[in-house]
């Protein structure tokens, strides 16, 4: 059994980790922490767990708690993971669901997150946790930087096209997310009366996921990639749908472009490339670990790519468990949800 600890268990990603890990046949959840709700039984904090567990949420003490587990999931606010990692490293692997180890360029990280990075050496050691691309590195990693939700929905469909240099390195991505992407702490922007019946773009040209996307796409292309990324807030709880606009050579057909993506992900259990003429919808991925992709050529050189994920599953906790499976030699399909929450 893989002994698991979950730090930050009462956030949306932490609760999703508990949901997934509780059904995983190879996992034993040893502890779950919460600064705000320590000492409270999980079933009293979240009644969905009534009658299922007697686990009590604990105050984090990583010096001692890391000794009890094989891997620690960190579902913590940006900047906090840096304080936890040094205590965990001697004893357990780390899968960080925050942003502290995703961006290799520390100046860029500090600019976008407004934080001084305390562990530059660990950043260089961290493996970006997109399994379909970095599987071999993930197998031997000590620390895995779980990708952001928006980046997952954009990098997966674009990676094989940029790797084969079949599209121009100037890209536009419009992404629409449910409100859970903003985290559990309520704000004026995200409370019910502000989002219900509305739809808006936000943080245009300055979203924190922009440099993460750009760094990974440039690595795939082997040169600089420019991306205009605009996130939007949907009045729904969960899910991301990204509409991506790219340019290809006029001689490249729709079927040829589709085949490059389909061939790249043909054996990937959690990526579904739709037949030509079909496009993803959020209702077909919610609650699952799938990333769905569709494509259309709209004129001589322009292509539209549509992808859909559940931001809490493939965009966060499901991908984290997929990384854990690879890290410990377990089939990466094990324990992960393939059924969707439909209707």
N, C-alpha and C positions, 0 to 999 in steps of 0.2 A: 504493500500500500504506500502511496505517496502521502506523506504527512504535510498538511497545508496549514498555513496561518494567513489570515486576512486582516490587514490593517486598514482601518477606515471602512468598517463593515456596514455602517448605516447610511452611507451615500448610495446613490443609484447604482454605481458600478459595483460597490461592495455587496449590496443586496442581490444584484444579478450574479455575482460570483458565488454567493451562498446558494442561490437557486440552482446553478449549473453544477457546482461541486457536490451538492447533496445528492444528485442523481448519478454521479460518476462512480462506477464500480471499482476504480483503482485509487480512490481518494478517501482519506480520513481528515476531516476538518478538526484540527487540534484546538485552535483558538480563533477568536475574532475580537478585534478591538474597536473601541469608540471612545474618543475623548469626552464627548458630550453626554454619552449614555452608559458609561461604565458602571458596573454593578447591577445593571438591569438585565433580566432574563430576555433573551432574544424574542421569545414568544409573547412577552408583555410589550416589548417595543413594537414589534411587527406581528400582529395577530395571525398572519398567514402561517406562522411557525407554531401556533398553538397545537399541542398534541404531537408535534414532530420532533422536538428537541428540548432539552433542559439547559442548553448552552447559555452561559452568562457572558455578556459583553464585558471585556476586560480593559483596564487602563493599560496603554502600551508601555512595556518595559523590554525593549528589544535586546538588551544585554543578556537577559535571562530567557526570554521567550523564543529567540531565534535558535536556541540550543535544542528546542523540542520538535523542530520541523525540518523538512527537506527543502521547502520553498516558501517564500513569503510574497504574497500579492500586496502591493502598495496602492491602495485606492485613496490617495491623499491629495490635498490641495497642492498646486504648483509651489515648489520651493521647500516643501516639508520633507519629501523623500530624501533629499540630500542629508538631512540630519539623522535619518534612520539607517541608511545604507552601511556606514562604517561599522555599526554594531552587528549587523546581520551577516556581512561578508565572511567572517571566519567560520560560520556555522551552516549557512543555507544559501540557496540560490535566490535571486531577486527577479520578480517580474513587476516592473513599475508601470502603472496605468496613467501616471501623470506625464508631464512634459520635460522633466528635469534632465533626461538622458537621451532625448530624441534627436536633438540638433547638435551636430558635431562642431559647428562654428559657434564658439562661446560668445563672441561679440554679438552675433545675431540673436542668440538666446537672451542675453542680458538686455538687449535693446527692446525686444518684443515682450519680455516678461517682467522687465524692471527689477531683476534680481541679480545679485552677484553670485556666480556659480562657485561653490565651495569645493567641488570635486572634479577638477578638469581631467585628472588621470582616469577616473572612473568613466567619464564621458567617452574617452578614447577606447576603452575596453567594451563599452556597451554595444550590444547587437540590436539593430533595428528589427523589431519583432513582426515583420510581415512574412508569414510562413511560406507563402507561395513563391517568394523571391529569395529569402535568406535562410532557407531551411537548414542547409549544411552548417552555417555559422551558429544557428540557434542550438543545434545539438550539443555544442561544447561551451555554450555561454555561461558566464557566472551571473551576468546581469542582462536582462532583456528590457529594452525600451519599447513598450507596447505602443503602436501607432495611434495617432489621433483618429477620430471618427471621420471627419471630412477627408483627411488625407487617404484613409483606407479606400473610400469610395471613388477617389480620383486616381490614385497611383495604380491600383490593380488594373483597371481597363487600359491605362495609357502605357504602362511599363513595357509590354512586348512591342508596341508600335515604336516607341522611342529607342528601345534596345536595337531594333532592326532598322532604325533611322528611316522609317517609312512615312513619317509625318514631319511637318515643319516644327521647329522648337518654339513656336508662338501659339499659345493655347488660351482659350477662354473656358472657364468652368463656373457654372451657376449651380449652387448646391442649396437644397432646402432641407431643413432639419426640424424634428420635433423638439419640444421644449426641454426634455430631459437632457439634451446636449449642453444646456446651460448649468447643469448641476442642481442639487437639491435645495440649496439656500435660496429662498425667494427674494426677488427684487421687484422694484416698480415696473421694470420692463417685462418681467416674466410672469407676473401674477395673472390670474384668470381674466379679470376685467380688461387687462391690457392686450391680451393675445386672442381672446375668443372673438371669432368673426373678423379677424384681421390677418394680414400677411405682409411682411416687410423685408427689405434688404437691410443689412446692418454691417458695421465695421468694414465698409467697402475699401479695399486696398490696404487694410491695416489689421486684418484678423491674424491672430497668433499662429494659425495653422498654415498661413501663406509661406513662411520660410521653410517649414518642414516639408511641404509639398514640393517646393522649388528645389530644395537640396536633394531630395530623392529622385525627382525626375531628371535633374541635371546629371546625377550619377548614372542613371539608366542610359541617357543619351551620349554620355562621354563628352559633354560640353554644356555651355550655359543654356538653360531653358527659361523662357519668359512665360509666366502664366498670370492672367488676370482672373482672380478668384473672388467671387462675390457670394457670401453666405446669405441665406434667407431663413426667417423664422416662420414655421408653419404652426397653426393652432391645433396641433396634435401632440400626443405624449412622446411617441418614439418613431424612429425611422429617418433615413436620409435618402433623398433622390438627387443625383447629380446629373446635370445635362452639360456635356462637354463638347466644345466646338474646335475642330482641328482642320488643318489643310494638308492634303496629300498631293502627290504628283497626279496630273490629269489622266495619266496612263494606268493608274492603279484603280481597279474596279472595286465595287462594293464587296463582292464575294472574296476577292483577294485580301482586302483589309480584314474582313470577318474571319477568314481562314487563319491569318496570323494570330489573332487573339484566341481563336478556338483551339488551334494546335498547341499554343503555349499552355493553356489551362485544361487541356483535354483530360488529364489524369488527376486534376485537383478536385478533391471531394467537396470543397466549399465554394467553388466558383462555378456558376452556371452561365454559359454563353447561349443566349437565346437564338433560335433560327432567325434568318433574315425575315424582316417584316413583323417581328414580335419585339415588344419592349417591356422592360421591368416595371412593376408597380410595387408600392410599399406593402400592400396587403399580402403579397406573395413571399415576403421575407420576414415580416414581423415575428419576433420571438425565436427566430432561427439564426444559424451562423452562416447563412449563405450570402454571397455577393453575386447579384444577377447583373448581366451585361447585355445590352442590345445596341445595334449599330445601323445607320442609314447614310448613304451618299445622297446629298441634297442638290448638288450641281457638279460641274466638271472637277472641282478640286476640294470642295468642302464636305466634311463628314460630321455627323452628329452622333455622339455616343451617350447612351443613358445607362446609369448604374444605380442599383438600389441595395441598401443594407439596413439592418436594424442597428442603430447607433449604439445601443447598449450591449449588443451581442457581438456580431462580427466587428462592430466599431469600437468595442471595448472589452467586456468581460469574456465573451465567447472566444475572441481572438487570443486573449490572455491564457485561457485554458488550452486552446489549440497549441500555443507555444509551450505550455507546461507538458503536454503530451509528447511533443517532439523532444523536449529537454530530457525526459525520463524514459524515452524509448517505447512509448505507448502509441498505438495506432491513433492518429490525430482525429479520427472520427469519434472515438470513444467518449461517451459522456456529454457530447455536444448536441444541442437540439436541432433536428432537421425538420420537425413539424412546425407549422406556422400557426399564429393566433388568428385564425379565420373561422367565422366572420368576426 
